[in-house]
Amino acid sequence: MAGEAKVREQESMEMLVRVMAGALDLPARDEWVGGIAQQLTITLAMADLLETIELGDAAEPAPVYRL
């Protein structure tokens, strides 16, 4: 059952990649879509992990360095 969910998730992510590529007028060859979907899934998982970190009120962004 968990395997079926993974397949559905992969298919959903591939559909999202195709729709986004079409909306942005980007080429998305069939052989690329699976890899793009997999990378997007990993990136979203990393973003979810970062969202779990609580920052205190004193947290400030890093300074911007210019040359």
Secondary structure, DSSP 8 states (H G I E B T S, - for coil): -HHHHHHHHHHHHHHHHHHHHHHTT----HHHHHHHHHHHHHHHHHHHHHHT----TT---------
